[in-house]
Amino acid sequence: MNETMVCAVGRVATQPVYREVASGPSARFRLAVTARYWDREKNTWTDGHTNFFTVWANRQLATNTAASLTVGEPVIVQGRLKVRTDVREGQSWTSADIDAVAIGHDLAWGTSAFRRAGKPDTAPSPTQPEPNWETPPEGSAEPAGAQNQHAPEPAVLT
């Protein structure tokens, strides 16, 4: 597929809004991305133009986004860029959205503690028992029915 994937580094500009919709959880927030450059005349770093993106997250990413992010936090967002133009009240508007694939804190600015989200209670059970992948000790007999359950021998390259 031809999609424009972007990686944006910025700060959370609005508190994430979480919604339960028919297709599953959804969350959105605004991301502020400000360019910085070294001003040689002033001999200091200067803020440039700020771009704002609406970041959309779906399913588990939406749930984790709503639980993890607050306004002002530095984040990195990776996802599909969608630029839309619209005419409202006679004026032309352009908006840039990011359909997020991954969102995380920018650790250049601080630390973060990762916690796995709880698994849903309706986890599917395996349909077949897990095969015995253990290699029997040398000289012992194969357990009954264990043939062809070992990992294949690695290929030898010459």
Solvent accessible surface area in square Angstrom, and as a share of the most:
residue,aa,sasa,rsa
1,M,213,0.95
2,N,162,0.83
3,E,81,0.36
4,T,80,0.46
5,M,90,0.40
6,V,38,0.22
7,C,86,0.52
8,A,10,0.08
9,V,77,0.44
10,G,11,0.11
11,R,94,0.34
12,V,2,0.01
13,A,36,0.28
14,T,58,0.34
15,Q,92,0.41
16,P,14,0.09
17,V,49,0.28
18,Y,77,0.29
19,R,130,0.48
20,E,124,0.55
21,V,75,0.43
22,A,119,0.92
23,S,103,0.67
24,G,17,0.16
25,P,32,0.20
26,S,15,0.10
27,A,2,0.01
28,R,90,0.33
29,F,3,0.01
30,R,86,0.31
31,L,0,0.00
32,A,21,0.16
33,V,33,0.19
34,T,55,0.32
35,A,63,0.49
36,R,137,0.50
37,Y,110,0.42
38,W,116,0.41
39,D,23,0.12
40,R,212,0.77
41,E,168,0.75
42,K,141,0.60
43,N,109,0.56
44,T,59,0.34
45,W,139,0.49
46,T,34,0.20
47,D,89,0.46
48,G,28,0.27
49,H,136,0.61
50,T,43,0.25
51,N,73,0.37
52,F,98,0.41
53,F,37,0.15
54,T,19,0.11
55,V,0,0.00
56,W,91,0.32
57,A,1,0.00
58,N,59,0.30
59,R,165,0.60
60,Q,92,0.41
61,L,42,0.21
62,A,0,0.00
63,T,51,0.30
64,N,59,0.30
65,T,4,0.02
66,A,34,0.27
67,A,89,0.69
68,S,59,0.38
69,L,6,0.03
70,T,68,0.40
71,V,85,0.49
72,G,34,0.33
73,E,46,0.21
74,P,24,0.15
75,V,0,0.00
76,I,63,0.32
77,V,0,0.00
78,Q,82,0.37
79,G,0,0.00
80,R,69,0.25
81,L,49,0.24
82,K,104,0.44
83,V,91,0.53
84,R,138,0.50
85,T,102,0.59
86,D,69,0.36
87,V,109,0.63
88,R,122,0.45
89,E,182,0.81
90,G,72,0.69
91,Q,115,0.51
92,S,90,0.58
93,W,124,0.43
94,T,91,0.53
95,S,33,0.21
96,A,23,0.18
97,D,11,0.06
98,I,0,0.00
99,D,24,0.13
100,A,9,0.07
101,V,77,0.44
102,A,46,0.36
103,I,34,0.17
104,G,31,0.30
105,H,58,0.26
106,D,16,0.08
107,L,115,0.57
108,A,93,0.72
109,W,171,0.60
110,G,41,0.39
111,T,140,0.81
112,S,63,0.41
113,A,77,0.60
114,F,172,0.72
115,R,192,0.70
116,R,203,0.74
117,A,49,0.38
118,G,71,0.68
119,K,174,0.74
120,P,98,0.62
121,D,150,0.78
122,T,124,0.72
123,A,67,0.52
124,P,127,0.80
125,S,92,0.59
126,P,117,0.73
127,T,140,0.81
128,Q,139,0.62
129,P,124,0.78
130,E,140,0.63
131,P,46,0.29
132,N,69,0.35
133,W,136,0.48
134,E,133,0.59
135,T,110,0.64
136,P,33,0.21
137,P,104,0.65
138,E,184,0.83
139,G,86,0.82
140,S,58,0.37
141,A,91,0.70
142,E,89,0.40
143,P,62,0.39
144,A,111,0.86
145,G,52,0.50
146,A,6,0.05
147,Q,123,0.55
148,N,150,0.77
149,Q,57,0.26
150,H,58,0.26
151,A,69,0.54
152,P,123,0.77
153,E,155,0.69
154,P,112,0.70
155,A,92,0.71
156,V,130,0.75
157,L,167,0.83
158,T,174,1.01
